[in-house]
Amino acid sequence: MKRSWINSPYAYSLGMFAMMVPSQAFSSFYSYFYVDKLGLGIGLATLARTIFLIWDALNNPLFGYWSDRTKTRLGRRRPWVFGAIPLFMISFVIIFSPPESLSENGLFIWFLAALILYEAVATVLWVNYGALFPELYRGDRVRAKASAIQQGYQVVALLIGTALTPILFGLMGFSNMSILYALIFGVFMFLCMMSVREQPDLSQSEPLKLVVAFRETLKNKKFWVFNISNSFAQTVNGLISSIIPFYAKYVLRIPEEQVSILLASVFVSVIPLVFVWYWIIRRMDGVKAWRLSLAVYGLSVIPLWFGYDLASGVAAGVAVGFGLAGFLVTPAMVSGSIIDEDAERTGQRREGIYTAVSGFITRSSGLISALAFSWSALSLAMRAEKTRDLILNRRSGI
């Protein structure tokens, strides 16, 4: 393998592409598949999802801790990823390939078991892949470049996982779609890991015990400020993607088939804009760039207020894309700096546990986003009802 390909940001980012294609397809369509296509009751589906989320909360930090304590000639993270690749492929296919003629209880058991297996293997992948980033790339400028490339790959994967998936399962069915995505994942993830060469573990001290490792992580004030801030910004991400169809219908009043154009204005524009942010970041400190990105992201949603048709909505979407691009690129630099400082203080590089706990905190944004979505959807529905009443009153001469 060429030396220029070893630890190249372009090669490393193949892992993000590999994981995001099936992960986005999973998150977007697994509930739809089991409830709408297979007829699983909403109550049972909700119960399975609740158990799935609890399992996710429990195993995330543990996998990060075990990853940090691993020592092999291949490194700490690569053995975990190589072992998880075939298991992830199998678990993803299992999700979308239940046996035919299962009773509802049998379908629930299959669904729950598949979710638990899938989530455990996915956690191993995300924790270890994410932990490689601050180790492979040191310094704000290098991390900014690597993050910009990674986020470009991620947006392409999001578009494939969201837009192409319905076409594929319409043509070939859910099971064959899952096999195709599993193969894409396996090829690109393998290429990514073959390009990675981990830094040797130079620490001579004994790894921190479980309780001490968590205490050292959780008492880090910078870590909490950073992740809580990111959690609220992540809430905006979830809210934007879920509220746009309502925004298009009740505010812009455009046909349903044009919603994809509106979504594309946000997410497609991110791809070139992440490199604009890389240019900005090169000229300032990483923490300042992150703070600037949060401020810009907050301001970037204001143009949505002034949208009234497709053209103005697309312009507002591009503005949101600029803010989103900054938020996607800059956190990697701050997270890496926090881990570097922790290594100086403890004598241990603990990317695994920091990545895992960060993921756990960020997931809290899902609850906030759900509450905000409920309020926004209710507000839009009330606005639509008032508009209808006004039109009816005018027609009746009141």
N, C-alpha and C positions, 0 to 999 in steps of 0.2 A: 504494500500500500504506500502511495506517495507520501513523503513527509509533510507536504503542504496540506494534506487531507487530515492528518492526525490533529485532533482537538480543534479542527476548524469550526468556527461558528456555523458555517453553512452545513457541515456534516452533523454537528451536534443538534441543530435545529430540525433535522429529519425526524428525530425522536418526538418532538412536539407535533409535527405533522402526523406521524404514525399514530400517536395516542389520541389526538383530537378528532380524527375522522370517525372512528367507531364510538368514541366517548360522546360526541355531539349527537350522533345517530341514536345512541342509547338513551341519552337524557331527553331527547325530543320525542321519541316514539315508543319507548317501552311500555308506558302506561296505556297509550292509545292501542297498542297491539293486544295487550291482555284484556283490557276492558271492552274496547269497541269491537275488535276482531274476534277475540276468543270468548267473550261474554263473562269474564270474571266480574263478580259483584264489586261495586265501588267500596263497600265496607271492608271486604277481604283485601282488595288492592291497597287500600289505605293502611290497613294493619301491617301488610307486608312491607310497605314503604317506611312505616314508622320503625319497625324492627331493623330494617336496612340502615336507617339514619343513626339509630342507637349503636349498632355494630360499627358503623363508620366512625363515630365519635370515640369509641373505645379503642379500636385497633390502630388508628392513625399515629398517635404519639408512641405507641409500643413498637411499631415497625420502624419508626425513625430512630428510636433508642437502640434497637437491635442492629440497625444498619451502621450506626456510629461505632459499635463495638466489634464489627466484623473486620477480620484481618486475613487476607489471602494474597497469593502472588498476583492475582488478577486485580486486586484492589478491594475496596470496601463495597462499592456500589454495583460494579459490573456483574459480579456473580448473582446478586439478587435479580437484576434485570434479565440476564440471560436465562435464569431459571423460571422467571415469570412470563417470558414471551410465549411459550407454547400453552401455558395454563390460561393466559389471557385470551388467546385465540380460541381455545376450547370453551371457556366460560362464556365468551361473547356469542358463540354459535349456539350454545345451550339455551341462552336467554330467549332466542328467537326460533328455537326448534323444539317446542314441547311435543310429546307424543300425542297422536290423535286419540279422540274418544275418551279423554280424561274426564272424570266427574269434576264438579266445581271444587270440591275439597282437594281432589288430586291435583287439579290445576293450581290451586293456591299453594300447596306444598312444593310443587315443581318451581313455581314462581319465586317463592321465598328462598328455597335452597339455591336456585340459580343466582338470585340477587346477592346472597351472602357470599357465595364463591366469587362472583364477579367483582364485588366491592373489595374483598380482601386482596385479590390479585392486582386490581387496579391501584389500590393504595400502595402496594409494594413498588409498582412501577413509578407512580407519581412522586413518591417520597424519594426514591433513589435517583431518579432522573433529575428531579429538582435540586437535590443535594449536590449533584455534580457541578452545577453552574457556578456557584461562588468559589469552588475549588479550582476549576479549570481556567476561569477568567478572573484575574486580579487587577484592581484599579478601575476607577470610574469610566475612563474612556473605552477601555477594552470591554467592560461589562455593558456599556451603553450600546456599542456596536453589536455585540452578541445578542443583546436583548431585542434590538430593532429587527435583526434578521429573524430571530425566533418568533416575534410577534407577527411578522409578515407571513411566515409559514402557518402560524396558528389561524390567522384570518382566512387564508385559503382553505384550510381544513374545515373551519366552521362553515364556510359557504358550501363545501362539498357535503358535509354531514347534515346540513339543514335543507339545502335546496335540491341536491341530487338524490337523496335517500328516498323521497316519495316516488320519484320516477323509477328508481331501481326496484323497490318492492312492488310497484305496480306492474312492472314487466316480468320479474322473476320470482316474486314472493319474498316473504321476510327471511325465510331460512337461507335461501341462496344469496340474498343480499348480505346476510351476516357472514357467510362463508367468504364472499368476495372482500368485504371489509377486513375480515380477520387475516386474509392473505396479504392485503395491502399493509396492514399493521406489521405483520411478521417480517416482511421484506425490508421495509424502511426502518423499523426498530433495530433489526440485525445490522444493517448498514451503519446506523448511528453508533451502536455500541462497538462495532469493529474499528471505528475511527477514534474512539476514546482511549486515552492513556492517562490513568489517574496518577496524581502526585504521590510519591511514597509517603507513608505515615511516619513523620520524623519524631513523633511524641514518644518519649521514653517512660512517661508516667502511667500509672494504672488508670484505665478508663473509669469515669465517674460511675458510682452506683446509681440505680434507678431513681431513688428518691432525691439524691443530691443533684442528679442531672436535671430533673424537673424543677427543683427549687432554684438552681442557678439560672435556668431559662426563664421561669415565671417571675423572678424578682428583677429582671432586666427592664428598666423603665422605658428605655428607647424602643425595645421590642414591642411593648404594649402600645405605646403611642403610635408607632408605625402601623401595627396590624389593625388596631381599632380604626384608625383613619382610613386604611385601605378597605376595611370592612364596609364603612359607610359609602365609599366610592364604588365598591362592588355592588352595593345596593342600587346605585344609579344604573349600572350596567343591566342588572336583571330587570329593573323597572322599564327601561327604555325598550328593550326587546319585546317585553310582554305588553306594553301599552300602545305601541305603534299601530297595531291594527285598529284599536279603538280611536286613536288620534286621527288616523286616516279617514275613518268613517264619520266621526262626529264633529271634528274640527275642520279638516281639509275637505271633507265630503267628496272624496274621490272614489271611483269604482274599486271593487275588491281586487280585481286583477292588477291594479296599479300599486298595491301595497308592497309587492316585491321590489318595485323601483325605489320606493321610499326606503326600504330596508337596505337595499344596495347602496344608496347614497351615504348611509352611515358606515357600513362595514367594508365596502369596496374601497372607499376613500381612505380608510385606515392604512392600507398597504403602502401607498407612497408617503403618507403623512408620518409614519413611524420614522422614516429616514429624515424628514424635516426636523423631527424632534431630536434625532441623533445629532444633527448639525447644531441645534441649540444647546444640547447637553455638553458637547465638546468645549463649550465656552464658559462653563460655570461648574461649581461644586455640585456633587451628586445630590446631596440633601436639599440644596437650594433648587435644583432642577425638579426634584420630586415635589417640593412645596409649590413651585410654579405650576407644575402639571395639574395638581389638585385644584388650584385657584382657576386655571384656564378651563378645566373640566366643568367646574361649577358654573362658570360664566357661559360656557358653550351651549348649555341647554336653554338659555334665555331666548334665542331666536325662535325656538319652537312655539313660543307664546304668540308670535306674530304671523304664523303660517295661516294661509287661507285657501291655497290651492296646491296642485302638485308641484309647480315650479318653486313656490316659496317654501314648501315642505322639503323639497330636495336640497335647496340652499341651506335650510336650517339643519338638515341631516348631515351635510358636509361639515358644518360648524361643529356639530356634535362629534363627528368622526375625528376632527382635529384634537378636541379635548380628550377623547377616548384613546387616541394614539399616544398622547403624552402619558396618560395613566398606565397604559400597558408597558411602556418602555422603561420608565424611571424607577419603579419599585425594586427591580433586580439590583440596582446599584446600592440602594439604602440597605436592603436585606443583606447583601454581601458585606457591607461595611460593619453591620451589627455582628455578623458571624466572625469577621476578622477581629474585632475588638474582644469578643468573647474568648477567642482562641488565645489572645495575648494574656487575658486575665486568668484563664483556667488551665492553659497549656494543652488543651484538647480542641481539635477541630470537630465541631458537632453540627455539621450541616444537616444531618438527617433529622435530628430532633427539632431543630429550629424550623426546618421546612414542614415537618409534620404538624407541629403545634400552630404554625402560621396558617396552614390549611384549615385546621379545626376552627380557629378564630374567625377566619374569613367566611366559613360556611354559615356563621350566624347572620350574615347579610341576607340569606335566603328568607328568614323569618321577617326581617325588616322590609324586604322587597315585597313579600306577600301582603303585609299589612298596608304598605303604600299603594300597591296595585289595587287592593280592595277599595281603598279610599278614592283613588283616581278614577277607577271604573265606575264607582257610584256617582262621583261628581259629573262625569261625562254623560252617564245615563240620565241624571237629573236635568242637565243642561239640554239634552236632546228632548226630554219630555216637555220642558218649558217652551222650547222652540216650536214643538208640534202644537202645543196649546195656543201659542201666540198666532200661528198660522190659521188654526181653526177659528179662533176668535175674529181674526180679520176677515175671513171668508164669510162668517155669519153676521158681520157688521157690528159686532160688539165693541 
